[in-house]
């Protein structure tokens, strides 16, 4: 991983690409209408309160019902994150980067599926939905590459009898409050930067795009990242 390379965007002028994406649009319907829990440290939690996510172009089409977190869930999530922070911060940089790159590879394989979901949940055109998923992949790869560079540290002014160097260290638990207009790209960018740097992340998606965030958050531990 010597040089960052942007993920190429889809070329929808090709018939084969259009057919693949049309297939993804059909396939993603299988997850519509599900009741999705809060995810706290890998545990599924329902509160009895639900947020309904609908297709903005067809508001009668339910994309999913997502559990709302109350103050109790927020407090529990923060407590779990604080406990996990020391362990994640001590995970070697190379291991953190390997796990993030595994997540990027997994997202790359499911790229069309996530873009199709974005078409329905936030009303993105095909090209823009694909570009947002591409941006998410790019963010993970870019921050992973940068973290390897940063982790080496830098030698600073030396004096006789001293060997001076500065290094970056994890800062602690981070909170990502993502917008709806780039529901995968920005959420993944903020979260992957914090994770690469050794910080535990709490994610609160935009209320317009919680289904996308749920499936993205599920993808990370599937790739090996700690829940």
C-alpha positions in Angstrom: 0.0 0.0 0.0 2.6 2.5 -1.1 0.4 5.0 -2.8 -3.3 5.9 -2.5 -5.4 5.3 -5.5 -9.0 6.4 -5.9 -11.6 3.7 -6.5 -13.0 4.1 -10.0 -16.6 5.2 -10.3 -19.2 3.1 -12.2 -19.5 3.7 -16.0 -23.2 3.6 -16.6 -22.7 4.1 -20.3 -21.9 0.4 -20.3 -25.0 -1.9 -20.7 -23.5 -4.6 -18.5 -23.0 -2.0 -15.6 -26.6 -0.8 -16.0 -27.9 -4.4 -15.9 -25.8 -5.2 -12.7 -27.1 -2.1 -11.0 -30.7 -2.8 -12.0 -30.2 -6.3 -10.5 -29.0 -4.7 -7.2 -32.1 -2.5 -7.2 -34.3 -5.6 -7.3 -32.2 -7.4 -4.7 -32.2 -4.7 -2.1 -36.0 -4.9 -1.8 -35.5 -8.0 0.3 -34.5 -6.0 3.3 -37.3 -3.4 3.1 -39.7 -3.2 6.0 -37.6 -4.9 8.6 -37.4 -3.8 12.2 -33.8 -3.0 13.0 -32.4 -2.7 16.5 -29.9 -0.4 18.1 -26.4 -2.0 18.0 -24.6 -1.7 21.3 -21.3 -3.5 21.4 -22.6 -6.2 19.1 -25.8 -6.6 21.0 -29.2 -5.9 19.4 -31.4 -3.7 21.6 -34.9 -2.6 21.0 -36.6 0.2 23.0 -40.2 -0.1 21.8 -39.8 3.3 20.1 -39.4 3.2 16.3 -38.3 5.6 13.6 -39.8 4.9 10.2 -37.6 5.4 7.2 -39.4 5.9 3.9 -38.5 6.4 0.3 -38.6 10.2 -0.2 -39.8 9.8 -3.8 -42.6 7.4 -2.7 -43.4 8.1 1.0 -45.7 5.1 1.1 -42.8 2.7 0.6 -41.3 1.8 4.0 -37.5 1.2 3.8 -37.3 0.1 7.5 -38.3 0.7 11.1 -35.3 1.5 13.2 -35.2 1.4 17.0 -34.8 4.8 18.7 -32.2 5.0 21.4 -33.2 6.6 24.6 -31.0 8.2 27.2 -30.5 4.8 28.8 -29.1 3.4 25.5 -26.8 6.4 25.0 -25.5 6.0 28.6 -24.9 2.3 28.1 -23.2 2.8 24.7 -20.9 5.4 26.2 -20.0 3.2 29.1 -19.2 0.3 26.8 -17.2 2.6 24.6 -15.1 4.0 27.4 -14.3 0.4 28.6 -13.3 -0.6 25.0 -11.2 2.4 24.4 -8.1 1.3 26.2 -8.1 -2.1 24.4 -8.6 -0.5 20.9 -6.0 2.1 21.6 -3.4 -0.6 22.4 -4.2 -2.5 19.3 -1.1 -2.2 17.0 -1.5 0.2 14.2 -0.8 -2.4 11.6 -3.7 -4.6 13.0 -6.1 -1.7 13.0 -5.2 -0.8 9.4 -5.6 -4.5 8.3 -9.0 -4.7 9.8 -10.1 -1.4 8.2 -8.8 -2.5 4.8 -10.7 -5.8 5.2 -13.8 -3.6 5.8 -13.0 -1.7 2.6 -12.7 -4.9 0.7 -16.0 -6.1 2.0 -17.7 -2.8 1.1 -16.2 -3.0 -2.3 -17.8 -6.4 -2.9 -21.2 -5.0 -1.8 -20.8 -1.7 -3.5 -23.8 -2.0 -5.8 -26.0 -3.3 -3.1 -25.3 -0.3 -0.8 -25.6 2.2 -3.7 -29.0 0.6 -4.6 -30.2 1.0 -0.9 -29.1 4.7 -1.1 -31.2 5.2 -4.2 -34.3 4.2 -2.3 -33.6 5.6 1.2 -32.3 9.1 0.3 -33.3 9.5 -3.4 -29.8 9.6 -4.9 -29.5 9.1 -8.7 -27.6 6.0 -9.7 -24.4 7.8 -10.5 -24.4 9.8 -7.2 -25.3 6.8 -5.1 -22.4 4.9 -6.5 -20.0 7.8 -6.0 -21.0 8.0 -2.4 -20.1 4.4 -1.8 -16.8 4.9 -3.7 -16.1 7.8 -1.4 -16.6 5.6 1.6 -14.1 3.0 0.2 -11.6 5.8 -0.6 -11.9 7.2 2.9 -11.1 3.9 4.6 -8.1 3.3 2.3 -6.8 6.8 2.6 -7.0 7.1 6.3 -5.4 3.6 6.6 -2.5 4.7 4.5 -2.1 7.9 6.3 -2.1 6.2 9.7 0.8 4.0 8.7 2.7 7.1 7.9 1.7 9.0 11.0 2.5 6.0 13.3 6.2 6.2 12.4 6.5 9.4 14.3 9.0 12.1 13.4 12.4 13.0 14.8 12.7 16.5 16.3 15.5 18.6 17.6 18.2 16.5 19.1 20.5 17.4 22.0 23.5 15.5 23.4 22.3 12.6 25.5 18.7 12.8 24.1 16.8 11.0 21.4 13.7 13.2 20.8 10.7 12.1 18.7 7.0 12.9 18.7 4.2 10.5 18.0 0.5 10.8 17.8 -1.6 8.9 20.3 -5.4 8.0 20.4 -7.5 10.7 22.0 -10.5 8.7 23.3 -14.1 8.0 22.4 -15.4 9.8 19.4 -19.0 10.5 18.4 -20.0 10.6 14.7 -23.2 12.4 13.9 -23.7 11.8 10.2 -25.8 13.8 7.7 -28.3 12.3 5.3 -27.0 13.8 2.0 -23.9 11.6 2.0 -25.1 8.8 4.2 -22.3 6.4 3.5 -19.4 8.6 2.4 -19.3 11.1 5.3 -20.3 8.6 8.0 -17.6 6.2 6.9 -15.0 8.9 6.5 -15.5 10.3 10.0 -15.7 6.8 11.6 -12.7 5.3 9.7 -10.4 8.2 10.5 -11.2 7.9 14.2 -10.9 4.1 14.2 -7.6 4.2 12.3 -6.2 6.5 14.9 -7.2 4.2 17.8 -10.4 5.8 18.9 -13.6 4.0 19.7 -16.6 5.4 17.8 -20.3 5.9 18.6 -22.4 6.4 15.5 -25.6 8.4 15.3 -27.0 8.4 11.8 -29.3 11.0 10.3 -32.9 10.2 10.9 -33.5 10.2 7.1 -30.9 7.4 6.5 -30.8 5.0 9.5 -31.2 1.8 7.4 -28.1 2.5 5.4 -26.2 3.3 8.6 -27.4 0.1 10.3 -26.2 -2.1 7.5 -22.9 -0.3 7.2 -22.4 -0.6 11.0 -23.1 -4.4 10.7 -20.5 -4.7 7.9 -17.6 -3.5 10.1 -17.6 -6.3 12.7 -18.3 -8.8 9.9 -15.0 -7.7 8.5 -13.3 -8.3 11.8 -13.4 -5.0 13.7 -14.4 -5.3 17.3 -18.1 -4.8 17.9 
